[in-house]
Structure formats: structure tokens, C-alpha cells
Amino acid sequence: MLSRTLSALQVPHTHLRKASNFNKYPALKVKPFGVGGNAMLAIGVTVFTASMIVTYQAGYIKKRIEVLEESEMMGPDCNSRLKVAIEKLTGLVEENEELKNEEVYQVAKNLLVEVIN
């Protein structure tokens, strides 16, 4: 990754030296743009991290938009299913008026009144 970053900055690879034991990243001998190697590495990591966060957030926003669009498409389908279910329940309540004393009948009747109003 560092070599790709250096290539993008047009810094030849010959300017690299092995880092000391306490630093696992190679340091630059030259200071392009007047910035030291470790500072450039820190800037590169910061820019890379920021770009990953922006990419993640853009992907997250894109996914949320997809979910919203799918939800909007489901609305008419849900409404048509609800109308069919109300018609079926109304038919069942009208056909089974002899069950007026049953709890299930009362619940269905109350549900119809609540949904229609």
C-alpha cells in the first residue's frame, strides 16, 4: 500500500530505507513537499481512513435510499391486500351472524368497525 502511495506521489522507491525496530513502517529519506516520511504516512493513513468513512457513509446512504424506495413500492400492494382482507372479514361476519354471542365474532366485528372508521 505504501509503494502505491509513493507511486502516486511520484517518489522513487530507492529513497526508502528500513525503519528502526520501534517503527514497523518504512521512513522516507527525502522530504517531498517539506514533509517528513512519518508525517506523510500519518497524512496518508488519515486521508485513507477519511475516504473509507466517506465511502462507507455513501454506501450506507445508498442502501437506506434503496430500502425507502422498496418500502414506497410496497405501499400500494399492502393497501390492496388490506382491502381484500377487509372484504373477506366483512363477508364472514355477515354470513355467521348466528355466532353473535361468541367472543371471536365480537372481536372480528370490533376490528371491522375500527378499521373502517
PDB file as gemmi writes it, atoms N, CA and C in Angstrom:
CRYST1    1.000    1.000    1.000  90.00  90.00  90.00 P 1                      
ATOM      1  N   MET A   1       0.828  -1.184   0.000  1.00  0.00           N  
ATOM      2  CA  MET A   1       0.000   0.000   0.000  1.00  0.00           C  
ATOM      3  C   MET A   1       0.877   1.254   0.000  1.00  0.00           C  
ATOM      4  N   LEU A   2       1.938   1.207   0.759  1.00  0.00           N  
ATOM      5  CA  LEU A   2       2.826   2.367   0.824  1.00  0.00           C  
ATOM      6  C   LEU A   2       3.484   2.615  -0.521  1.00  0.00           C  
ATOM      7  N   SER A   3       3.859   1.526  -1.228  1.00  0.00           N  
ATOM      8  CA  SER A   3       4.508   1.723  -2.527  1.00  0.00           C  
ATOM      9  C   SER A   3       3.545   2.345  -3.525  1.00  0.00           C  
ATOM     10  N   ARG A   4       2.255   1.976  -3.463  1.00  0.00           N  
ATOM     11  CA  ARG A   4       1.268   2.605  -4.342  1.00  0.00           C  
ATOM     12  C   ARG A   4       1.107   4.081  -3.989  1.00  0.00           C  
ATOM     13  N   THR A   5       1.128   4.385  -2.701  1.00  0.00           N  
ATOM     14  CA  THR A   5       1.019   5.778  -2.277  1.00  0.00           C  
ATOM     15  C   THR A   5       2.222   6.569  -2.767  1.00  0.00           C  
ATOM     16  N   LEU A   6       3.399   5.966  -2.657  1.00  0.00           N  
ATOM     17  CA  LEU A   6       4.611   6.640  -3.114  1.00  0.00           C  
ATOM     18  C   LEU A   6       4.600   6.813  -4.625  1.00  0.00           C  
ATOM     19  N   SER A   7       4.079   5.824  -5.340  1.00  0.00           N  
ATOM     20  CA  SER A   7       3.985   5.950  -6.794  1.00  0.00           C  
ATOM     21  C   SER A   7       3.056   7.083  -7.170  1.00  0.00           C  
ATOM     22  N   ALA A   8       1.968   7.209  -6.439  1.00  0.00           N  
ATOM     23  CA  ALA A   8       1.023   8.290  -6.716  1.00  0.00           C  
ATOM     24  C   ALA A   8       1.672   9.646  -6.448  1.00  0.00           C  
ATOM     25  N   LEU A   9       2.558   9.698  -5.468  1.00  0.00           N  
ATOM     26  CA  LEU A   9       3.259  10.945  -5.151  1.00  0.00           C  
ATOM     27  C   LEU A   9       4.497  11.134  -6.022  1.00  0.00           C  
ATOM     28  N   GLN A  10       4.800  10.158  -6.893  1.00  0.00           N  
ATOM     29  CA  GLN A  10       5.943  10.166  -7.786  1.00  0.00           C  
ATOM     30  C   GLN A  10       7.258  10.229  -7.016  1.00  0.00           C  
ATOM     31  N   VAL A  11       7.331   9.452  -5.942  1.00  0.00           N  
ATOM     32  CA  VAL A  11       8.562   9.347  -5.163  1.00  0.00           C  
ATOM     33  C   VAL A  11       9.196   8.019  -5.521  1.00  0.00           C  
ATOM     34  N   PRO A  12      10.442   8.007  -5.988  1.00  0.00           N  
ATOM     35  CA  PRO A  12      11.069   6.733  -6.352  1.00  0.00           C  
ATOM     36  C   PRO A  12      11.254   5.837  -5.131  1.00  0.00           C  
ATOM     37  N   HIS A  13      11.173   4.532  -5.362  1.00  0.00           N  
ATOM     38  CA  HIS A  13      11.289   3.564  -4.266  1.00  0.00           C  
ATOM     39  C   HIS A  13      12.709   3.489  -3.712  1.00  0.00           C  
ATOM     40  N   THR A  14      13.682   4.002  -4.422  1.00  0.00           N  
ATOM     41  CA  THR A  14      15.061   3.949  -3.948  1.00  0.00           C  
ATOM     42  C   THR A  14      15.274   4.833  -2.730  1.00  0.00           C  
ATOM     43  N   HIS A  15      14.363   5.726  -2.456  1.00  0.00           N  
ATOM     44  CA  HIS A  15      14.517   6.627  -1.320  1.00  0.00           C  
ATOM     45  C   HIS A  15      14.012   6.017  -0.021  1.00  0.00           C  
ATOM     46  N   LEU A  16      13.604   4.757  -0.070  1.00  0.00           N  
ATOM     47  CA  LEU A  16      13.129   4.108   1.152  1.00  0.00           C  
ATOM     48  C   LEU A  16      14.296   3.494   1.903  1.00  0.00           C  
ATOM     49  N   ARG A  17      14.203   3.481   3.177  1.00  0.00           N  
ATOM     50  CA  ARG A  17      15.168   2.762   3.999  1.00  0.00           C  
ATOM     51  C   ARG A  17      14.389   1.953   5.016  1.00  0.00           C  
ATOM     52  N   LYS A  18      15.029   0.976   5.578  1.00  0.00           N  
ATOM     53  CA  LYS A  18      14.371   0.156   6.590  1.00  0.00           C  
ATOM     54  C   LYS A  18      14.112   0.992   7.834  1.00  0.00           C  
ATOM     55  N   ALA A  19      12.955   0.785   8.396  1.00  0.00           N  
ATOM     56  CA  ALA A  19      12.613   1.527   9.606  1.00  0.00           C  
ATOM     57  C   ALA A  19      13.327   0.917  10.797  1.00  0.00           C  
ATOM     58  N   SER A  20      13.417   1.676  11.847  1.00  0.00           N  
ATOM     59  CA  SER A  20      14.034   1.165  13.063  1.00  0.00           C  
ATOM     60  C   SER A  20      13.096   0.160  13.716  1.00  0.00           C  
ATOM     61  N   ASN A  21      13.548  -0.512  14.741  1.00  0.00           N  
ATOM     62  CA  ASN A  21      12.788  -1.590  15.377  1.00  0.00           C  
ATOM     63  C   ASN A  21      11.474  -1.120  15.982  1.00  0.00           C  
ATOM     64  N   PHE A  22      11.414   0.101  16.479  1.00  0.00           N  
ATOM     65  CA  PHE A  22      10.197   0.557  17.146  1.00  0.00           C  
ATOM     66  C   PHE A  22       9.135   1.039  16.156  1.00  0.00           C  
ATOM     67  N   ASN A  23       9.492   1.182  14.895  1.00  0.00           N  
ATOM     68  CA  ASN A  23       8.542   1.660  13.887  1.00  0.00           C  
ATOM     69  C   ASN A  23       8.444   0.608  12.793  1.00  0.00           C  
ATOM     70  N   LYS A  24       7.278   0.054  12.582  1.00  0.00           N  
ATOM     71  CA  LYS A  24       7.151  -1.013  11.589  1.00  0.00           C  
ATOM     72  C   LYS A  24       6.970  -0.474  10.172  1.00  0.00           C  
ATOM     73  N   TYR A  25       6.796   0.827  10.016  1.00  0.00           N  
ATOM     74  CA  TYR A  25       6.625   1.417   8.693  1.00  0.00           C  
ATOM     75  C   TYR A  25       7.951   1.993   8.214  1.00  0.00           C  
ATOM     76  N   PRO A  26       8.254   1.838   6.922  1.00  0.00           N  
ATOM     77  CA  PRO A  26       9.495   2.436   6.411  1.00  0.00           C  
ATOM     78  C   PRO A  26       9.403   3.956   6.417  1.00  0.00           C  
ATOM     79  N   ALA A  27      10.536   4.574   6.607  1.00  0.00           N  
ATOM     80  CA  ALA A  27      10.578   6.042   6.634  1.00  0.00           C  
ATOM     81  C   ALA A  27      11.223   6.535   5.344  1.00  0.00           C  
ATOM     82  N   LEU A  28      10.918   7.728   4.947  1.00  0.00           N  
ATOM     83  CA  LEU A  28      11.488   8.312   3.741  1.00  0.00           C  
ATOM     84  C   LEU A  28      12.755   9.091   4.085  1.00  0.00           C  
ATOM     85  N   LYS A  29      13.767   8.950   3.211  1.00  0.00           N  
ATOM     86  CA  LYS A  29      14.979   9.741   3.407  1.00  0.00           C  
ATOM     87  C   LYS A  29      14.761  11.170   2.944  1.00  0.00           C  
ATOM     88  N   VAL A  30      14.020  11.324   1.839  1.00  0.00           N  
ATOM     89  CA  VAL A  30      13.779  12.661   1.309  1.00  0.00           C  
ATOM     90  C   VAL A  30      12.526  13.231   1.941  1.00  0.00           C  
ATOM     91  N   LYS A  31      12.386  14.523   1.829  1.00  0.00           N  
ATOM     92  CA  LYS A  31      11.201  15.183   2.370  1.00  0.00           C  
ATOM     93  C   LYS A  31      10.470  15.888   1.230  1.00  0.00           C  
ATOM     94  N   PRO A  32       9.653  15.151   0.475  1.00  0.00           N  
ATOM     95  CA  PRO A  32       8.913  15.830  -0.592  1.00  0.00           C  
ATOM     96  C   PRO A  32       7.909  16.797   0.012  1.00  0.00           C  
ATOM     97  N   PHE A  33       7.770  17.919  -0.603  1.00  0.00           N  
ATOM     98  CA  PHE A  33       6.867  18.974  -0.137  1.00  0.00           C  
ATOM     99  C   PHE A  33       7.239  19.461   1.254  1.00  0.00           C  
ATOM    100  N   GLY A  34       8.468  19.197   1.708  1.00  0.00           N  
ATOM    101  CA  GLY A  34       8.916  19.659   3.004  1.00  0.00           C  
ATOM    102  C   GLY A  34       8.300  18.908   4.170  1.00  0.00           C  
ATOM    103  N   VAL A  35       7.762  17.718   3.915  1.00  0.00           N  
ATOM    104  CA  VAL A  35       7.115  16.934   4.970  1.00  0.00           C  
ATOM    105  C   VAL A  35       7.908  15.657   5.161  1.00  0.00           C  
ATOM    106  N   GLY A  36       8.159  15.284   6.409  1.00  0.00           N  
ATOM    107  CA  GLY A  36       8.891  14.074   6.712  1.00  0.00           C  
ATOM    108  C   GLY A  36       8.106  12.817   6.377  1.00  0.00           C  
ATOM    109  N   GLY A  37       8.817  11.687   6.302  1.00  0.00           N  
ATOM    110  CA  GLY A  37       8.196  10.421   5.919  1.00  0.00           C  
ATOM    111  C   GLY A  37       7.094   9.979   6.855  1.00  0.00           C  
ATOM    112  N   ASN A  38       7.346  10.034   8.158  1.00  0.00           N  
ATOM    113  CA  ASN A  38       6.328   9.601   9.115  1.00  0.00           C  
ATOM    114  C   ASN A  38       5.110  10.517   9.088  1.00  0.00           C  
ATOM    115  N   ALA A  39       5.338  11.811   8.880  1.00  0.00           N  
ATOM    116  CA  ALA A  39       4.213  12.743   8.779  1.00  0.00           C  
ATOM    117  C   ALA A  39       3.411  12.454   7.521  1.00  0.00           C  
ATOM    118  N   MET A  40       4.129  12.152   6.417  1.00  0.00           N  
ATOM    119  CA  MET A  40       3.416  11.809   5.182  1.00  0.00           C  
ATOM    120  C   MET A  40       2.618  10.537   5.368  1.00  0.00           C  
ATOM    121  N   LEU A  41       3.196   9.573   6.068  1.00  0.00           N  
ATOM    122  CA  LEU A  41       2.483   8.325   6.326  1.00  0.00           C  
ATOM    123  C   LEU A  41       1.245   8.595   7.164  1.00  0.00           C  
ATOM    124  N   ALA A  42       1.382   9.429   8.180  1.00  0.00           N  
ATOM    125  CA  ALA A  42       0.228   9.767   9.018  1.00  0.00           C  
ATOM    126  C   ALA A  42      -0.840  10.486   8.205  1.00  0.00           C  
ATOM    127  N   ILE A  43      -0.413  11.387   7.330  1.00  0.00           N  
ATOM    128  CA  ILE A  43      -1.377  12.089   6.474  1.00  0.00           C  
ATOM    129  C   ILE A  43      -2.052  11.104   5.537  1.00  0.00           C  
ATOM    130  N   GLY A  44      -1.259  10.191   4.965  1.00  0.00           N  
ATOM    131  CA  GLY A  44      -1.827   9.193   4.054  1.00  0.00           C  
ATOM    132  C   GLY A  44      -2.829   8.299   4.745  1.00  0.00           C  
ATOM    133  N   VAL A  45      -2.498   7.842   5.952  1.00  0.00           N  
ATOM    134  CA  VAL A  45      -3.418   6.996   6.712  1.00  0.00           C  
ATOM    135  C   VAL A  45      -4.676   7.773   7.060  1.00  0.00           C  
ATOM    136  N   THR A  46      -4.517   9.036   7.435  1.00  0.00           N  
ATOM    137  CA  THR A  46      -5.683   9.861   7.769  1.00  0.00           C  
ATOM    138  C   THR A  46      -6.580  10.047   6.556  1.00  0.00           C  
ATOM    139  N   VAL A  47      -5.974  10.351   5.403  1.00  0.00           N  
ATOM    140  CA  VAL A  47      -6.762  10.535   4.176  1.00  0.00           C  
ATOM    141  C   VAL A  47      -7.442   9.231   3.790  1.00  0.00           C  
ATOM    142  N   PHE A  48      -6.709   8.117   3.893  1.00  0.00           N  
ATOM    143  CA  PHE A  48      -7.287   6.812   3.567  1.00  0.00           C  
ATOM    144  C   PHE A  48      -8.454   6.496   4.490  1.00  0.00           C  
ATOM    145  N   THR A  49      -8.284   6.729   5.785  1.00  0.00           N  
ATOM    146  CA  THR A  49      -9.356   6.478   6.753  1.00  0.00           C  
ATOM    147  C   THR A  49     -10.561   7.357   6.464  1.00  0.00           C  
ATOM    148  N   ALA A  50     -10.316   8.617   6.180  1.00  0.00           N  
ATOM    149  CA  ALA A  50     -11.427   9.528   5.871  1.00  0.00           C  
ATOM    150  C   ALA A  50     -12.150   9.083   4.610  1.00  0.00           C  
ATOM    151  N   SER A  51     -11.393   8.642   3.601  1.00  0.00           N  
ATOM    152  CA  SER A  51     -12.048   8.191   2.367  1.00  0.00           C  
ATOM    153  C   SER A  51     -12.849   6.925   2.610  1.00  0.00           C  
ATOM    154  N   MET A  52     -12.359   6.039   3.488  1.00  0.00           N  
ATOM    155  CA  MET A  52     -13.113   4.825   3.820  1.00  0.00           C  
ATOM    156  C   MET A  52     -14.401   5.179   4.550  1.00  0.00           C  
ATOM    157  N   ILE A  53     -14.338   6.145   5.451  1.00  0.00           N  
ATOM    158  CA  ILE A  53     -15.542   6.568   6.183  1.00  0.00           C  
ATOM    159  C   ILE A  53     -16.553   7.171   5.218  1.00  0.00           C  
ATOM    160  N   VAL A  54     -16.079   8.025   4.312  1.00  0.00           N  
ATOM    161  CA  VAL A  54     -16.985   8.643   3.338  1.00  0.00           C  
ATOM    162  C   VAL A  54     -17.593   7.576   2.440  1.00  0.00           C  
ATOM    163  N   THR A  55     -16.772   6.619   1.995  1.00  0.00           N  
ATOM    164  CA  THR A  55     -17.279   5.533   1.159  1.00  0.00           C  
ATOM    165  C   THR A  55     -18.303   4.718   1.917  1.00  0.00           C  
ATOM    166  N   TYR A  56     -18.014   4.403   3.183  1.00  0.00           N  
ATOM    167  CA  TYR A  56     -18.956   3.638   3.994  1.00  0.00           C  
ATOM    168  C   TYR A  56     -20.260   4.408   4.157  1.00  0.00           C  
ATOM    169  N   GLN A  57     -20.158   5.705   4.464  1.00  0.00           N  
ATOM    170  CA  GLN A  57     -21.366   6.507   4.651  1.00  0.00           C  
ATOM    171  C   GLN A  57     -22.142   6.630   3.352  1.00  0.00           C  
ATOM    172  N   ALA A  58     -21.443   6.765   2.231  1.00  0.00           N  
ATOM    173  CA  ALA A  58     -22.130   6.848   0.940  1.00  0.00           C  
ATOM    174  C   ALA A  58     -22.848   5.540   0.652  1.00  0.00           C  
ATOM    175  N   GLY A  59     -22.200   4.414   0.964  1.00  0.00           N  
ATOM    176  CA  GLY A  59     -22.844   3.117   0.781  1.00  0.00           C  
ATOM    177  C   GLY A  59     -24.034   2.950   1.699  1.00  0.00           C  
ATOM    178  N   TYR A  60     -23.885   3.432   2.925  1.00  0.00           N  
ATOM    179  CA  TYR A  60     -24.977   3.348   3.897  1.00  0.00           C  
ATOM    180  C   TYR A  60     -26.165   4.181   3.430  1.00  0.00           C  
ATOM    181  N   ILE A  61     -25.892   5.385   2.952  1.00  0.00           N  
ATOM    182  CA  ILE A  61     -26.968   6.259   2.471  1.00  0.00           C  
ATOM    183  C   ILE A  61     -27.624   5.644   1.242  1.00  0.00           C  
ATOM    184  N   LYS A  62     -26.816   5.081   0.345  1.00  0.00           N  
ATOM    185  CA  LYS A  62     -27.369   4.443  -0.852  1.00  0.00           C  
ATOM    186  C   LYS A  62     -28.287   3.290  -0.460  1.00  0.00           C  
ATOM    187  N   LYS A  63     -27.873   2.489   0.508  1.00  0.00           N  
ATOM    188  CA  LYS A  63     -28.690   1.356   0.956  1.00  0.00           C  
ATOM    189  C   LYS A  63     -29.982   1.847   1.594  1.00  0.00           C  
ATOM    190  N   ARG A  64     -29.916   2.898   2.382  1.00  0.00           N  
ATOM    191  CA  ARG A  64     -31.124   3.450   3.011  1.00  0.00           C  
ATOM    192  C   ARG A  64     -32.099   3.970   1.953  1.00  0.00           C  
ATOM    193  N   ILE A  65     -31.573   4.569   0.885  1.00  0.00           N  
ATOM    194  CA  ILE A  65     -32.430   5.046  -0.205  1.00  0.00           C  
ATOM    195  C   ILE A  65     -33.103   3.865  -0.890  1.00  0.00           C  
ATOM    196  N   GLU A  66     -32.349   2.767  -1.104  1.00  0.00           N  
ATOM    197  CA  GLU A  66     -32.939   1.570  -1.710  1.00  0.00           C  
ATOM    198  C   GLU A  66     -34.063   1.018  -0.843  1.00  0.00           C  
ATOM    199  N   VAL A  67     -33.840   0.961   0.464  1.00  0.00           N  
ATOM    200  CA  VAL A  67     -34.867   0.456   1.378  1.00  0.00           C  
ATOM    201  C   VAL A  67     -36.100   1.351   1.336  1.00  0.00           C  
ATOM    202  N   LEU A  68     -35.888   2.656   1.301  1.00  0.00           N  
ATOM    203  CA  LEU A  68     -37.004   3.598   1.233  1.00  0.00           C  
ATOM    204  C   LEU A  68     -37.800   3.412  -0.059  1.00  0.00           C  
ATOM    205  N   GLU A  69     -37.101   3.253  -1.184  1.00  0.00           N  
ATOM    206  CA  GLU A  69     -37.790   3.054  -2.461  1.00  0.00           C  
ATOM    207  C   GLU A  69     -38.583   1.753  -2.462  1.00  0.00           C  
ATOM    208  N   GLU A  70     -37.999   0.680  -1.901  1.00  0.00           N  
ATOM    209  CA  GLU A  70     -38.721  -0.590  -1.815  1.00  0.00           C  
ATOM    210  C   GLU A  70     -39.946  -0.451  -0.920  1.00  0.00           C  
ATOM    211  N   SER A  71     -39.813   0.280   0.167  1.00  0.00           N  
ATOM    212  CA  SER A  71     -40.946   0.490   1.069  1.00  0.00           C  
ATOM    213  C   SER A  71     -42.060   1.256   0.373  1.00  0.00           C  
ATOM    214  N   GLU A  72     -41.689   2.258  -0.421  1.00  0.00           N  
ATOM    215  CA  GLU A  72     -42.693   3.022  -1.160  1.00  0.00           C  
ATOM    216  C   GLU A  72     -43.415   2.143  -2.176  1.00  0.00           C  
ATOM    217  N   MET A  73     -42.697   1.182  -2.781  1.00  0.00           N  
ATOM    218  CA  MET A  73     -43.327   0.284  -3.747  1.00  0.00           C  
ATOM    219  C   MET A  73     -44.269  -0.708  -3.063  1.00  0.00           C  
ATOM    220  N   MET A  74     -44.002  -1.022  -1.796  1.00  0.00           N  
ATOM    221  CA  MET A  74     -44.845  -1.979  -1.076  1.00  0.00           C  
ATOM    222  C   MET A  74     -46.171  -1.382  -0.633  1.00  0.00           C  
ATOM    223  N   GLY A  75     -46.263  -0.081  -0.529  1.00  0.00           N  
ATOM    224  CA  GLY A  75     -47.479   0.576  -0.045  1.00  0.00           C  
ATOM    225  C   GLY A  75     -48.732   0.202  -0.814  1.00  0.00           C  
ATOM    226  N   PRO A  76     -48.762   0.370  -2.133  1.00  0.00           N  
ATOM    227  CA  PRO A  76     -49.973   0.016  -2.884  1.00  0.00           C  
ATOM    228  C   PRO A  76     -50.335  -1.463  -2.759  1.00  0.00           C  
ATOM    229  N   ASP A  77     -49.332  -2.331  -2.741  1.00  0.00           N  
ATOM    230  CA  ASP A  77     -49.595  -3.763  -2.600  1.00  0.00           C  
ATOM    231  C   ASP A  77     -50.225  -4.065  -1.246  1.00  0.00           C  
ATOM    232  N   CYS A  78     -49.711  -3.454  -0.196  1.00  0.00           N  
ATOM    233  CA  CYS A  78     -50.270  -3.658   1.149  1.00  0.00           C  
ATOM    234  C   CYS A  78     -51.702  -3.136   1.229  1.00  0.00           C  
ATOM    235  N   ASN A  79     -51.960  -1.999   0.598  1.00  0.00           N  
ATOM    236  CA  ASN A  79     -53.321  -1.450   0.604  1.00  0.00           C  
ATOM    237  C   ASN A  79     -54.296  -2.382  -0.093  1.00  0.00           C  
ATOM    238  N   SER A  80     -53.888  -2.933  -1.241  1.00  0.00           N  
ATOM    239  CA  SER A  80     -54.793  -3.843  -1.954  1.00  0.00           C  
ATOM    240  C   SER A  80     -55.033  -5.111  -1.145  1.00  0.00           C  
ATOM    241  N   ARG A  81     -54.008  -5.642  -0.494  1.00  0.00           N  
ATOM    242  CA  ARG A  81     -54.183  -6.830   0.357  1.00  0.00           C  
ATOM    243  C   ARG A  81     -55.094  -6.530   1.543  1.00  0.00           C  
ATOM    244  N   LEU A  82     -54.942  -5.354   2.114  1.00  0.00           N  
ATOM    245  CA  LEU A  82     -55.776  -4.966   3.251  1.00  0.00           C  
ATOM    246  C   LEU A  82     -57.238  -4.854   2.832  1.00  0.00           C  
ATOM    247  N   LYS A  83     -57.498  -4.291   1.659  1.00  0.00           N  
ATOM    248  CA  LYS A  83     -58.876  -4.186   1.166  1.00  0.00           C  
ATOM    249  C   LYS A  83     -59.498  -5.564   0.966  1.00  0.00           C  
ATOM    250  N   VAL A  84     -58.721  -6.492   0.392  1.00  0.00           N  
ATOM    251  CA  VAL A  84     -59.220  -7.861   0.189  1.00  0.00           C  
ATOM    252  C   VAL A  84     -59.517  -8.519   1.532  1.00  0.00           C  
ATOM    253  N   ALA A  85     -58.629  -8.344   2.516  1.00  0.00           N  
ATOM    254  CA  ALA A  85     -58.832  -8.945   3.839  1.00  0.00           C  
ATOM    255  C   ALA A  85     -60.066  -8.363   4.521  1.00  0.00           C  
ATOM    256  N   ILE A  86     -60.286  -7.059   4.385  1.00  0.00           N  
ATOM    257  CA  ILE A  86     -61.469  -6.422   4.989  1.00  0.00           C  
ATOM    258  C   ILE A  86     -62.738  -6.962   4.342  1.00  0.00           C  
ATOM    259  N   GLU A  87     -62.717  -7.117   3.015  1.00  0.00           N  
ATOM    260  CA  GLU A  87     -63.889  -7.661   2.318  1.00  0.00           C  
ATOM    261  C   GLU A  87     -64.192  -9.086   2.776  1.00  0.00           C  
ATOM    262  N   LYS A  88     -63.138  -9.917   2.918  1.00  0.00           N  
ATOM    263  CA  LYS A  88     -63.336 -11.298   3.380  1.00  0.00           C  
ATOM    264  C   LYS A  88     -63.905 -11.319   4.796  1.00  0.00           C  
ATOM    265  N   LEU A  89     -63.351 -10.500   5.677  1.00  0.00           N  
ATOM    266  CA  LEU A  89     -63.817 -10.473   7.063  1.00  0.00           C  
ATOM    267  C   LEU A  89     -65.250  -9.960   7.141  1.00  0.00           C  
ATOM    268  N   THR A  90     -65.577  -8.968   6.335  1.00  0.00           N  
ATOM    269  CA  THR A  90     -66.956  -8.461   6.301  1.00  0.00           C  
ATOM    270  C   THR A  90     -67.907  -9.565   5.846  1.00  0.00           C  
ATOM    271  N   GLY A  91     -67.513 -10.307   4.823  1.00  0.00           N  
ATOM    272  CA  GLY A  91     -68.335 -11.421   4.341  1.00  0.00           C  
ATOM    273  C   GLY A  91     -68.523 -12.487   5.403  1.00  0.00           C  
ATOM    274  N   LEU A  92     -67.452 -12.825   6.113  1.00  0.00           N  
ATOM    275  CA  LEU A  92     -67.552 -13.848   7.165  1.00  0.00           C  
ATOM    276  C   LEU A  92     -68.449 -13.388   8.310  1.00  0.00           C  
ATOM    277  N   VAL A  93     -68.341 -12.126   8.693  1.00  0.00           N  
ATOM    278  CA  VAL A  93     -69.169 -11.606   9.788  1.00  0.00           C  
ATOM    279  C   VAL A  93     -70.640 -11.627   9.380  1.00  0.00           C  
ATOM    280  N   GLU A  94     -70.928 -11.244   8.130  1.00  0.00           N  
ATOM    281  CA  GLU A  94     -72.321 -11.231   7.667  1.00  0.00           C  
ATOM    282  C   GLU A  94     -72.892 -12.639   7.536  1.00  0.00           C  
ATOM    283  N   GLU A  95     -72.064 -13.597   7.111  1.00  0.00           N  
ATOM    284  CA  GLU A  95     -72.530 -14.974   6.943  1.00  0.00           C  
ATOM    285  C   GLU A  95     -72.771 -15.669   8.281  1.00  0.00           C  
ATOM    286  N   ASN A  96     -72.034 -15.307   9.292  1.00  0.00           N  
ATOM    287  CA  ASN A  96     -72.088 -16.023  10.571  1.00  0.00           C  
ATOM    288  C   ASN A  96     -72.709 -15.174  11.675  1.00  0.00           C  
ATOM    289  N   GLU A  97     -73.824 -14.564  11.397  1.00  0.00           N  
ATOM    290  CA  GLU A  97     -74.485 -13.742  12.414  1.00  0.00           C  
ATOM    291  C   GLU A  97     -75.058 -14.579  13.550  1.00  0.00           C  
ATOM    292  N   GLU A  98     -75.224 -15.878  13.331  1.00  0.00           N  
ATOM    293  CA  GLU A  98     -75.731 -16.737  14.401  1.00  0.00           C  
ATOM    294  C   GLU A  98     -74.717 -16.903  15.528  1.00  0.00           C  
ATOM    295  N   LEU A  99     -73.475 -16.494  15.292  1.00  0.00           N  
ATOM    296  CA  LEU A  99     -72.426 -16.607  16.316  1.00  0.00           C  
ATOM    297  C   LEU A  99     -72.219 -15.296  17.070  1.00  0.00           C  
ATOM    298  N   LYS A 100     -73.256 -14.471  17.162  1.00  0.00           N  
ATOM    299  CA  LYS A 100     -73.133 -13.156  17.801  1.00  0.00           C  
ATOM    300  C   LYS A 100     -72.649 -13.230  19.242  1.00  0.00           C  
ATOM    301  N   ASN A 101     -72.940 -14.302  19.914  1.00  0.00           N  
ATOM    302  CA  ASN A 101     -72.572 -14.429  21.324  1.00  0.00           C  
ATOM    303  C   ASN A 101     -71.135 -14.910  21.516  1.00  0.00           C  
ATOM    304  N   GLU A 102     -70.490 -15.357  20.452  1.00  0.00           N  
ATOM    305  CA  GLU A 102     -69.117 -15.865  20.561  1.00  0.00           C  
ATOM    306  C   GLU A 102     -68.119 -14.703  20.656  1.00  0.00           C  
ATOM    307  N   GLU A 103     -67.049 -14.940  21.396  1.00  0.00           N  
ATOM    308  CA  GLU A 103     -66.026 -13.904  21.587  1.00  0.00           C  
ATOM    309  C   GLU A 103     -65.296 -13.588  20.279  1.00  0.00           C  
ATOM    310  N   VAL A 104     -65.028 -14.612  19.469  1.00  0.00           N  
ATOM    311  CA  VAL A 104     -64.319 -14.414  18.202  1.00  0.00           C  
ATOM    312  C   VAL A 104     -65.127 -13.511  17.274  1.00  0.00           C  
ATOM    313  N   TYR A 105     -66.445 -13.707  17.255  1.00  0.00           N  
ATOM    314  CA  TYR A 105     -67.325 -12.886  16.420  1.00  0.00           C  
ATOM    315  C   TYR A 105     -67.277 -11.430  16.874  1.00  0.00           C  
ATOM    316  N   GLN A 106     -67.318 -11.220  18.176  1.00  0.00           N  
ATOM    317  CA  GLN A 106     -67.281  -9.853  18.715  1.00  0.00           C  
ATOM    318  C   GLN A 106     -65.951  -9.157  18.378  1.00  0.00           C  
ATOM    319  N   VAL A 107     -64.868  -9.912  18.487  1.00  0.00           N  
ATOM    320  CA  VAL A 107     -63.547  -9.348  18.160  1.00  0.00           C  
ATOM    321  C   VAL A 107     -63.495  -8.960  16.685  1.00  0.00           C  
ATOM    322  N   ALA A 108     -64.002  -9.837  15.808  1.00  0.00           N  
ATOM    323  CA  ALA A 108     -63.996  -9.550  14.373  1.00  0.00           C  
ATOM    324  C   ALA A 108     -64.854  -8.330  14.057  1.00  0.00           C  
ATOM    325  N   LYS A 109     -66.032  -8.254  14.688  1.00  0.00           N  
ATOM    326  CA  LYS A 109     -66.936  -7.124  14.453  1.00  0.00           C  
ATOM    327  C   LYS A 109     -66.277  -5.814  14.914  1.00  0.00           C  
ATOM    328  N   ASN A 110     -65.665  -5.827  16.103  1.00  0.00           N  
ATOM    329  CA  ASN A 110     -64.981  -4.630  16.624  1.00  0.00           C  
ATOM    330  C   ASN A 110     -63.805  -4.219  15.731  1.00  0.00           C  
ATOM    331  N   LEU A 111     -63.093  -5.208  15.228  1.00  0.00           N  
ATOM    332  CA  LEU A 111     -61.965  -4.928  14.336  1.00  0.00           C  
ATOM    333  C   LEU A 111     -62.443  -4.260  13.049  1.00  0.00           C  
ATOM    334  N   LEU A 112     -63.534  -4.765  12.502  1.00  0.00           N  
ATOM    335  CA  LEU A 112     -64.093  -4.147  11.291  1.00  0.00           C  
ATOM    336  C   LEU A 112     -64.512  -2.703  11.538  1.00  0.00           C  
ATOM    337  N   VAL A 113     -65.175  -2.472  12.663  1.00  0.00           N  
ATOM    338  CA  VAL A 113     -65.608  -1.106  12.986  1.00  0.00           C  
ATOM    339  C   VAL A 113     -64.392  -0.187  13.120  1.00  0.00           C  
ATOM    340  N   GLU A 114     -63.351  -0.683  13.771  1.00  0.00           N  
ATOM    341  CA  GLU A 114     -62.141   0.123  13.983  1.00  0.00           C  
ATOM    342  C   GLU A 114     -61.417   0.415  12.666  1.00  0.00           C  
ATOM    343  N   VAL A 115     -61.329  -0.587  11.794  1.00  0.00           N  
ATOM    344  CA  VAL A 115     -60.601  -0.417  10.533  1.00  0.00           C  
ATOM    345  C   VAL A 115     -61.371   0.475   9.566  1.00  0.00           C  
ATOM    346  N   ILE A 116     -62.661   0.300   9.497  1.00  0.00           N  
ATOM    347  CA  ILE A 116     -63.470   1.069   8.548  1.00  0.00           C  
ATOM    348  C   ILE A 116     -63.544   2.534   8.964  1.00  0.00           C  
ATOM    349  N   ASN A 117     -63.626   2.799  10.260  1.00  0.00           N  
ATOM    350  CA  ASN A 117     -63.703   4.192  10.732  1.00  0.00           C  
ATOM    351  C   ASN A 117     -62.322   4.708  10.820  1.00  0.00           C  
TER     352      ASN A 117                                                      
END                                                                             
